[in-house]
Structures are given as structure tokens and as C-alpha cells.
Amino acid sequence: MEKRFIPVNLFDTGTMEQWLSEMAAEGFVLDSFSGRKAVFRDEYC
């Protein structure tokens, strides 16, 4: 698991989707988020 600060506006769905796609390309899948922090699972493990 890895925690990261969300660098985009949560209500800007297009930008949020793009950021999550970039994270997925790196092998991270969103597990949960709270406030401005996101928790990702590493799919390569």
C-alpha cells in the first residue's frame, strides 16, 4: 500500500480521471481516499 497526496481538484473529474489513469499505468490501483490523501494498492506485488 502506498499513500499519496492528491495533486488535483477532486471535483474536476476529467483531471482526476487522467491522474488516476497515470497512476494505473505505473501499476497503482486506487484502494480508498480520505480528504486529500489517496491509498493505492501495488498491482505488481
For each residue, the residues with C-beta under 8 A, 3 or more apart:
1: 31 39 40 41 42
2: 28 39 40 42
3: 37 38 39 40
4: 23 37 38 40
5: 36 37 38
6: 10 16 19 33 36 37 38
7: 19
8: 12 15 16 19
9: 12 15 16
10: 6 16 36
11:
12: 8 9 15 16
13: 16 17
14: 17 18
15: 8 9 12 18 19
16: 6 8 9 10 12 13 19 20
17: 13 14 20 21
18: 14 15 21 22
19: 6 7 8 15 16 22 23
20: 16 17 23 24 30
21: 17 18 24 25
22: 18 19 25 26
23: 4 19 20 26 28 29 30 40
24: 20 21 27 28 29
25: 21 22
26: 22 23
27: 24 42 43 44
28: 2 23 24 40 41 42 43
29: 23 24 40 41 43
30: 20 23 33 38 39 40
31: 1 39 40 41
32: 38 39
33: 6 30 37 38 39
34: 37 39
35:
36: 5 6 10
37: 3 4 5 6 33 34
38: 3 4 5 6 30 32 33
39: 1 2 3 30 31 32 33 34
40: 1 2 3 4 23 28 29 30 31
41: 1 28 29 31
42: 1 2 27 28 45
43: 27 28 29
44: 27
45: 42
